[in-house]
Amino acid sequence: MDNQRLIIEQLDRKIIKFNEIKDIKIPEQGWIKSIRLALKMTLKQLGNRLNITPQSAKEIEDREKNGSLTLNILKKFGEVMEMKFVYGFIPEKGSISEIINTKAYEIAQAIVLRTAKNMELEDQSVLKEQLNKAIEEKKNELIKEIPKYLWD
């Protein structure tokens, strides 16, 4: 197995674990404020833990809610709250491999159908079964190579 395949398989094994939590919604007021309120912690107490003012703690909560908080601040909050901060990406199609398969099929289909169209113009029409086989072969070739133009 080549190095690229190994990288994809390792990444897919990590990503698949996130699928279990993909339907979890971020609390409306954000994780930080929700956790703080659940613990009945004041902004002053949170600020003390983070070595910042209560106003800065409030600003962090607001920045999380509007999506402008950095990963470093989220990690720091996790540390001071004795929690582990985790982030990741969940492919809409299930895995990195599936993203590659889908894109390779689209490109293979375009290449093969373009060639078939040229052959048709020369009165050499190709049976549908042969077209499907050619698309599948081209797709497998693209999956094996993963050429850079796959993402153009």
C-alpha positions in Angstrom: 0.0 0.0 0.0 1.4 3.4 -0.9 1.9 6.2 1.5 -1.1 8.2 0.2 -3.5 5.3 0.8 -2.1 4.9 4.3 -2.6 8.6 5.0 -6.2 8.5 3.7 -7.1 5.3 5.7 -5.6 6.7 9.0 -7.5 10.0 8.5 -10.7 8.2 7.7 -10.4 6.1 10.9 -10.1 9.3 12.9 -12.9 11.2 11.1 -15.4 8.3 11.3 -15.5 8.8 15.1 -16.8 12.3 14.6 -19.8 10.9 12.7 -21.3 9.9 16.1 -21.5 13.5 17.2 -22.4 15.2 13.9 -26.0 15.9 14.9 -25.0 17.7 18.2 -26.0 21.3 18.0 -23.9 24.1 19.5 -25.9 25.7 22.3 -27.6 28.9 21.3 -25.5 31.0 23.7 -22.3 29.0 23.0 -20.5 26.3 24.8 -18.5 28.6 27.1 -21.5 30.4 28.5 -23.6 27.3 28.7 -20.9 25.5 30.7 -20.3 28.5 32.9 -24.0 28.8 33.7 -24.5 25.1 34.2 -21.7 25.2 36.8 -23.2 28.4 38.4 -19.9 30.2 37.8 -19.8 33.9 37.6 -18.0 35.9 34.9 -15.6 37.0 37.6 -14.8 33.4 38.6 -14.3 32.5 34.9 -12.1 35.5 34.4 -10.0 34.6 37.5 -9.4 31.1 36.0 -8.4 32.6 32.7 -6.3 35.4 34.3 -8.5 38.1 32.6 -11.2 40.6 33.7 -14.8 39.7 34.0 -15.4 42.0 31.0 -12.9 40.1 28.9 -14.6 36.8 30.0 -17.9 38.2 28.7 -16.2 39.3 25.5 -14.9 35.7 25.0 -18.5 34.4 25.4 -19.7 36.9 22.9 -16.9 36.1 20.4 -17.7 32.4 20.6 -21.3 33.1 19.9 -20.5 35.1 16.8 -17.8 32.7 15.6 -14.7 34.9 16.0 -13.0 33.0 18.9 -9.6 31.5 18.2 -8.8 27.8 18.8 -6.1 28.8 21.3 -8.7 30.6 23.5 -11.1 27.5 23.3 -8.2 25.3 24.3 -7.3 27.6 27.2 -10.9 27.5 28.4 -10.9 23.7 28.2 -7.7 23.6 30.3 -8.9 25.9 33.1 -12.3 24.1 33.2 -10.6 20.6 33.3 -12.1 19.7 30.0 -10.5 18.6 26.7 -11.2 20.8 23.7 -11.8 18.7 20.6 -12.4 19.9 17.0 -12.5 18.2 13.6 -14.3 18.0 10.3 -17.0 15.6 9.2 -17.2 14.9 5.5 -20.7 15.3 4.2 -20.2 12.1 2.2 -18.9 10.0 5.1 -15.2 9.8 4.5 -12.2 11.2 2.8 -12.2 8.1 0.6 -15.8 8.8 -0.5 -14.9 12.4 -1.4 -12.2 11.1 -3.6 -14.4 8.4 -5.1 -17.2 10.8 -5.9 -14.8 13.4 -7.5 -13.0 10.7 -9.4 -16.3 9.3 -10.8 -17.4 12.8 -11.9 -14.1 13.5 -13.7 -13.9 10.0 -15.2 -17.5 10.3 -16.5 -16.7 13.7 -18.1 -13.5 12.3 -19.8 -15.1 9.1 -21.1 -18.3 10.8 -22.3 -16.3 13.5 -24.1 -14.3 10.7 -25.8 -17.5 8.8 -26.6 -19.1 11.9 -28.1 -16.1 12.3 -30.4 -16.4 8.6 -31.4 -20.1 9.0 -32.0 -19.4 11.9 -34.4 -17.1 9.5 -36.3 -20.0 7.0 -36.4 -18.4 4.7 -33.9 -21.0 4.7 -31.1 -20.2 2.8 -28.0 -22.6 0.6 -26.0 -23.7 1.8 -22.6 -22.1 -1.2 -20.9 -18.8 -0.4 -22.5 -19.2 3.3 -21.4 -19.9 2.3 -17.8 -16.9 -0.1 -17.8 -14.6 2.7 -19.2 -15.9 5.2 -16.6 -15.3 2.7 -13.8 -11.7 1.9 -15.1 -10.9 5.6 -15.4 -12.4 6.3 -12.0 -10.2 3.6 -10.4 -7.1 5.0 -12.2 -7.9 8.5 -10.9 -8.4 7.1 -7.3 -5.1 5.4 -7.5 -3.2 8.4 -8.8 -5.3 11.2 -7.1 -4.0 13.8 -9.6 -3.9 17.4 -8.6 -6.4 18.3 -11.3 -9.1 16.3 -9.5 -9.7 19.4 -7.4 -9.8 22.0 -10.1 
